[in-house]
């Protein structure tokens, strides 16, 4: 190998070695950040119990055990909770919180799960929106809104088209964002590099099915439910920050 090829190859190897050393140092000195959702320790487990409110005015609720069984496929140190909220007129919402541990792959794009469950997402109707909350003080919560459709069978076994409204966002101990790229590609590596902290991000979602044409009315009901439920378990934004 001549000199013109040896020098670039040596530089590449040196860069790779330096990068490996930096990553090893970061991993050995990193600490896990605090969650941005309400939790409590679980006995004999490194996971946390995410505390979604059981009592919400106008709703009954129950833990979604079937949905949580599916979440068991996530990394072992992932914490999660699924709770179903149902109103007297059969309006229904599923609230899910997935809290990462040391493995950020706990959180992945919702499009993967939705399409895997047979939902067809309408990208032309999906958008980023804001929901106004008054607690703990007035602010606008940024959310991704996905509109999807699916064909199921009604009680008589006949085909029935339904729509689904899926809202989701992300929080850590101090920040809220609707952008996956913002926290995963910018905030997380920056915090890890500068402070040695692997921020513990949570992925929060709210899902409600409805009949076609009722999407706007369903979204309005979801906003009201979110205004009641989210301040009970989401710890950000915090007063003074």
C-alpha positions in Angstrom: 0.0 0.0 0.0 1.5 3.4 -1.0 1.7 6.4 1.3 -1.3 8.2 -0.3 -3.5 5.3 0.8 -1.9 4.6 4.2 -2.5 8.1 5.6 -6.3 8.3 5.0 -6.7 4.7 6.2 -4.8 5.6 9.4 -6.9 8.7 10.0 -10.1 6.7 9.6 -8.9 4.1 12.1 -7.8 6.8 14.5 -11.2 8.5 14.3 -13.0 5.2 14.8 -10.8 4.4 17.8 -11.4 7.9 19.3 -15.1 7.6 18.8 -15.2 4.2 20.5 -13.3 5.6 23.5 -15.7 8.6 23.8 -18.7 6.3 23.6 -17.3 3.9 26.2 -16.5 6.8 28.5 -20.0 8.2 28.1 -21.6 4.9 28.8 -19.6 4.2 31.9 -20.2 7.7 33.3 -23.8 8.3 32.2 -26.7 8.4 34.6 -30.4 8.0 33.8 -32.5 11.1 34.0 -35.7 11.6 35.9 -39.0 10.8 34.2 -41.5 13.5 33.2 -44.5 11.4 34.2 -45.7 10.4 37.6 -44.3 7.0 38.7 -43.5 5.0 41.8 -41.1 2.1 42.3 -42.1 -1.5 41.7 -41.1 -4.1 44.2 -38.2 -6.3 43.1 -38.0 -4.5 39.8 -35.8 -1.9 38.1 -39.0 -0.7 36.3 -41.4 2.0 37.5 -45.1 1.9 37.7 -46.6 4.7 35.6 -49.5 6.3 37.5 -52.4 7.2 35.2 -55.5 8.5 37.1 -58.2 6.0 37.7 -60.9 8.7 38.5 -61.8 11.2 35.8 -65.1 13.1 35.9 -67.6 11.6 33.5 -65.6 8.5 32.8 -65.1 5.0 34.1 -61.6 3.5 33.6 -59.7 0.3 33.7 -56.2 -0.9 33.0 -55.7 -2.3 29.5 -54.1 -5.6 30.2 -54.3 -6.9 26.7 -52.5 -3.8 25.3 -49.9 -4.1 28.0 -49.1 -7.7 27.0 -48.1 -6.4 23.6 -45.7 -3.9 25.3 -43.9 -6.7 27.0 -41.9 -7.2 23.8 -40.1 -3.9 24.4 -36.7 -3.7 26.1 -36.7 -5.2 29.6 -36.2 -1.9 31.4 -39.2 -0.2 29.7 -42.0 1.0 32.0 -45.5 1.4 30.7 -49.2 1.8 31.5 -52.3 1.6 29.4 -55.7 2.8 30.7 -59.1 2.8 29.0 -61.5 5.7 29.6 -65.1 5.2 28.7 -68.0 7.7 28.9 -71.7 6.8 29.5 -72.4 7.4 25.7 -69.7 4.8 24.8 -67.1 7.4 23.8 -63.8 5.7 24.4 -60.2 6.7 24.7 -57.0 4.6 25.2 -54.2 6.5 27.0 -50.8 4.9 26.8 -47.5 5.9 28.4 -44.2 4.2 27.4 -41.3 5.3 29.5 -37.8 4.3 28.3 -35.0 3.1 30.5 -31.5 2.9 29.2 -32.6 1.7 25.8 -34.2 4.3 23.6 -35.6 1.7 21.3 -38.4 1.4 23.8 -39.9 4.3 21.8 -40.6 3.7 18.1 -42.8 5.3 15.5 -46.5 4.7 16.0 -47.0 4.1 12.3 -45.3 0.8 12.7 -47.8 -0.5 15.3 -50.9 1.0 13.6 -50.2 -0.4 10.2 -49.4 -3.7 11.8 -52.9 -3.7 13.4 -54.5 -3.1 10.0 -55.0 0.7 10.2 -54.4 2.7 7.0 -53.0 6.2 7.9 -54.2 9.1 5.8 -51.1 11.3 5.6 -53.0 14.1 3.9 -55.2 14.5 7.0 -52.5 13.9 9.6 -50.9 17.0 11.2 -49.2 18.6 14.2 -51.8 20.4 16.4 -51.9 22.1 19.8 -54.3 21.4 22.7 -54.9 24.1 25.3 -54.5 23.1 28.9 -55.1 25.3 32.0 -53.2 23.2 34.5 -50.8 23.5 36.1 -51.0 26.8 34.3 -52.2 27.9 30.8 -50.1 26.4 28.0 -50.5 24.7 24.6 -49.6 21.1 24.4 -48.1 20.1 21.0 -49.4 16.8 19.6 -49.1 14.8 16.5 -52.5 13.9 15.1 -52.9 10.8 12.9 -56.1 10.0 11.1 -56.5 6.4 10.1 -59.2 4.1 8.7 -59.9 0.4 9.1 -62.6 -2.1 8.1 -64.0 -4.3 10.8 -67.2 -6.4 11.2 -70.2 -5.1 13.1 -72.3 -7.1 15.5 -74.1 -8.8 12.6 -70.8 -9.8 10.9 -71.2 -7.2 8.1 -68.2 -5.0 7.0 -68.0 -1.7 8.8 -65.6 1.2 8.1 -64.3 3.0 11.1 -61.9 5.9 11.7 -59.3 6.3 14.4 -57.8 9.5 15.9 -54.3 8.9 17.3 -52.6 11.7 19.2 -49.0 11.4 20.6 -46.2 13.5 22.0 -43.0 13.1 24.0 -41.8 14.4 27.4 -38.7 14.2 29.6 -38.1 15.7 33.0 -38.2 19.3 31.6 -39.4 19.3 28.0 -42.3 18.6 25.8 -42.2 18.1 22.0 -44.2 16.6 19.2 -41.0 16.0 17.2 -39.3 12.7 17.4 -36.2 14.1 15.6 -35.9 16.9 18.1 -35.5 14.8 21.2 -33.9 11.7 19.7 -31.4 13.4 17.3 -30.6 16.6 19.1 -31.6 16.9 22.8 -30.7 13.3 23.9 -27.2 13.1 22.4 -26.5 16.7 23.5 -27.5 16.0 27.1 -25.5 12.8 27.1 -22.4 14.4 25.8 -22.5 17.6 27.8 -24.0 16.4 31.1 -23.6 12.6 31.1 -27.3 12.3 31.5 -29.4 9.9 29.4 -32.8 11.7 29.7 -35.6 9.3 30.3 -38.1 10.1 27.6 -41.8 9.1 27.7 -44.0 8.5 24.7 -47.6 9.5 25.5 -50.5 8.6 23.2 -54.3 8.9 23.2 -56.4 6.9 20.7 -60.2 7.0 20.0 -62.2 5.2 17.3 -65.2 6.8 15.6 -67.4 6.5 12.6 -66.3 8.2 9.4 -67.4 11.9 9.4 -67.1 12.1 13.2 -63.4 12.8 13.3 -63.7 16.5 14.3 -66.2 15.9 17.0 -64.1 13.0 18.4 -61.0 15.2 18.4 -62.9 17.8 20.4 -63.9 15.2 23.0 -60.3 13.9 23.2 -59.0 17.4 23.8 -61.4 17.8 26.8 -60.3 14.4 28.2 -56.6 15.3 27.7 -57.2 18.5 29.6 -58.5 16.5 32.6 -56.2 13.5 32.5 -52.8 14.8 31.5 -52.2 17.3 34.4 -52.8 14.3 36.8 -49.7 12.4 35.6 -47.5 14.6 33.3 -45.0 16.5 35.4 -44.1 19.1 32.7 -44.2 21.9 32.1 -43.2 22.9 35.6 -43.9 26.3 37.2 -41.0 28.7 36.8 -39.5 26.8 33.9 
